[in-house]
Amino acid sequence: MSPEAERRGRVLSGIQPTGELHMGNWFGAVQNWIRLSESYDCFYAIVDYHAITASYDPATFPAAVEGMAVSLLAAGLDPEKCHLFLQSEVPEHTELGWILTSLAPLGQLQRMTQFKDKSGDQGEAITAGLLMYPVQQAADILLYKADRVPVGEDQVQHLELARTLARRFNNAFGETFPEPQPLLTEAKRILGLDGQSKMSKSKNNHIGILDDPETIREKMATAFTDPQRLRRTDPGRPWVCNVFTWHKLLSDPATIERVDRECRSAVLGCYDDKMMMADILSETFRPMRERAAELRARPERLREILAAGAEAAGAVARETMREVHEAMGLWQTKRSPATA
Ligand code: TYM
């Protein structure tokens, strides 16, 4: 690490190429990505190699990857202040992934909540890729010797494994990797429109940051509020309402106080509140929709940004792998002279 980078500290995070950023990604992680870019040496990967652990369509995959890059830049990630790149363009990710696989405790992998959720009832048909997913994630982080990892709450367990693997490597081969710590936002787990499960594109319970105002209104109309408020005249309970938690993130203090009061006294109905929230979301995300349209009109600029990101990431990754090979006693004809 350059002395400058060492002083500032390294940040790495990643996101799956789902085609668009949703509110959960934005409030749970990407806001922090942008904030940290101001003062740290930041690397952000669109993790296409992670995405192939689930079934996907090769025909639409490039558009999904491109859509995520557009979303991130439109959301405010500044390529002058951080490095945005595609994971598969830096092959050292999978190289370190294999090395860490040889140190990874199988039991800890089998106990991962996300692995259990995603494997469902597939039994022995489950792929090894899904099981090894968090090891590859650890490699993404350790490759950059990142000590800070801005993520949502659902990734905290994966970071625990990254720390285990850093420790195991350091114990076996000498101090090489720092132990990475998760950085959470205040909105570390945004619930979806169903008000019950984590917002995610695969559950189709999300609001995309690039959704147009009409789509946001349609989606908000289906949002769950207080399940006990059956009639318009029933007093509401904002403290159990998911839409109210969004007010707390997005509205000014006077609006929060008014919604709270008028919901409890049944002056404000759930539907009207949801449409108010639809307008707030549309306005909040308006600059992002505008920037996305500009970016889409200049695909060559997008390529340049990602290529420059991969180059910067590759330089750090190659240096780490050189150290790793040396520490592990892997003799490489190109890297060190033969001894003995
Ligand atoms: P992914 O693509 O599912 O999500 C990207 C980031 O968004 C956060 N997030 C949320 N935060 C709050 N509420 C939600 N509803 C919500 N949904 C998503 C996630 O916590 C994450 O920070 N395994 C990772 C990708 C990854 C990675 C890495 C992350 C691969 N390598 C290295 C950090 C470091 C994932 O699938 O995130």
Residues whose N, C-alpha, C, O or C-beta is under 5 A from the ligand:
A	BS01	TYM	L12 S13 G14 I15 Q16 G24 N25 G28 A29 V47 H50 Q137 D140 P150 V151 G152 E153 D154 Q155 A187 K188 R189 I190 K198 M199
